[in-house]
Amino acid sequence: MIETVFFLTFRLILAIWASYRLARVLAHDEITSGLRAWLGKRASGKPRYSSWWFISELVSCPECAGVWIAGGFALALSPIDMLEFVLFWFTIAGVQVFLENKT
C-alpha cells in the first residue's frame, strides 16, 4: 500500500514537472518559434475564435497549453476512474500555472 502511494505521488510530481516544461517549450522556447509564427500567420486572416485562432492562442500561452497537456498526463495516470482523472487534471494544471507564475 505504501509503495503504491509512493509511486502514484512520484508519477504525479513527474507529470507536474513535465507539463510545466512542455508548456514552456511550446509557448516560449526558440525551438517552437517557427511553429508559433506559422500558426500566427494562418490565424491572422481568419475570424476571431476560429479553430486557427484557437490553436494559435493555445501555443502562445503556457497556461492555456498547460491545461491541455495536464489533461493528457492525467489521462495517462488515471484512465479508468473519472473522479481521479479530474482531480489529477486540475492538480497538475494548477501546479503548472503556479510554477509558471513563479518563474
N, C-alpha and C positions, 0 to 999 in steps of 0.2 A: 504493500500500500504506500509506504513512504517513498519507495523508488518510483512508483507511478506518478505521485505528486511532484517529485523532484524533476522527472523527465518532462512532464507536462509544463511545469514552470520554466524549465530551461528552454523548451521549444517556444513557449510564449515570448520569453525575453529575446530569443533569437529572431522571432518573427517581427517583433517591435523594431529591433535594430535594422533588420533587412528592409522593412517597409520604409523606415526613415531614410536609409541610404538610397534605395531605388527611387523614391520620390524626389530626392535631391539631384540624383543623376538625371532624371527625366526633366526636371524643371530648371536646373541651374548650370549643370556641368557643360563644358565645352564639347564633349563627345556627342551630345544630342542637340547642339545648337543648329545644325543643318536640318534636323527633323522639325524643330520648333519653327525655323524660318520657312520651311516648305509648307508646313501646316498653316502658318500665319498668312502666307500668300494665297493659299487655297481658300481660307476663310474670309479674306478681305473683300472679295466680290460677292459674298453670299449674305443673305439676310441674317440679322442677329437671331440667335437661338436656333440656327440650323445645325445639322449634325457636324459640319466642318467647323463652325464657330465653337461648338461644344468641345470637340476634340482639341482644337487649338487652345482654348482656355484651360482644358484639363492638363495638357503637357506644359503649360506655363505657370502653373500654380502647384507648389509642392503639397499644400494642404488638401487641395482637390484630388490630385493624383494619389496622395497617400490614403485617402478613404477607400478608393477602389483597389489599390494594392493590398491594403489591410484586409479587404473582403476576400481576396484570393488566398491570403495566408490563413485567415480564419476558416475558410472552407477546407483547406488542407489539414488544419488542426482538428476540426470537428465536422466531418462530412455528414454525420447522421443526426445528432441532436440539435434541433433548431434553436433552442434557447441558448445552449452553449455556443453555437455558431454566432449568434447575435452578440452575446457577451464578449466573445473573443474579438469579433469585428470592431466593436466600439472601443474596447480596451486598447487594441493595437492602434487604431486610428487616433484615439485620444492622446495616447502617449506620444505617438509620432508627431502630432500637432504641437504638443508641449515641447518636445525636443526641437522641433523646427523653430519655435518662437524663442527658445533659449540660445540658439546659435546665431 
